[in-house]
Amino acid sequence: MGNLLALQNTQGAFVYSAELAKALGVALSSLDAAMSSLPQLTQVADPDLRRRIWATVLALVYLKSKLANLAEERELIEQKSKKWLAGQGVKDQEPIFAAAEQLLQ
């Protein structure tokens, strides 16, 4: 969990990087391919913002599925990240979360 949490910035977003892919146990190329297939993300004009949104959703899904026993700690991280996501203007986040869940199964 520590490696993943080191990738979260003070606003709540996660950094999209090879380190994230390693922490999630998924190849970066697989994360790139999944991100490219989501219209909700491809519509985000700023590529850095698009990657931060995707990284944050991936981290939230991972934390929820892999760290269910650490509910209190996870809840604080989730609140911060969800607040950040809400301010990014992505109208329909549900398909992004669904894609992340499928990828991280």
C-alpha positions, -999 to +999 in steps of 0.1 A: +000+000+000+029+024+008+042+024-028+008+032-041+001+059-015+034+076-024+019+083-058-010+104-044-005+141-045-018+166-019-050+173-039-059+136-040-049+127-075-026+098-083+004+100-106+001+079-138+035+061-141+054+029-144+054+028-106+016+029-106+014+000-130+039-020-109+019-013-077-013-025-094+004-055-110-006-045-145+016-037-175+017+000-183+008-008-219-024-025-207-033+006-187-026+028-218-048+006-240-077+006-216-075+044-211-075+050-248-107+030-252-127+051-228-146+080-245-151+097-211-113+100-208-104+107-245-127+137-243-105+153-217-083+177-237-054+178-213-034+146-216-018+150-182-052+155-165-066+125-184-038+103-170-043+116-135-080+109-137-073+073-149-046+068-123-069+080-095-097+057-106-074+028-108-059+034-074-094+038-058-106+005-074-074-013-063-076+000-027-112-009-024-107-045-037-073-053-022-074-035+011-109-041+023-096-049+058-082-014+062-115+004+058-107+034+080-074+042+063-088+036+029-118+058+035-096+089+042-077+083+009-109+077-010-126+109+003-097+130-008-095+114-042-132+114-049-133+151-040-106+158-065-123+137-092-156+155-087-138+188-096-124+176-129-155+179-150-159+142-161-197+139-162-201+101-163-174+084-142-192+050-139-178+036-171-143+046-160-147+028-127-162-003-145-133-005-169-108-002-140-126-029-121-125-052-151-088-045-157-078-051-121-097-084-116 
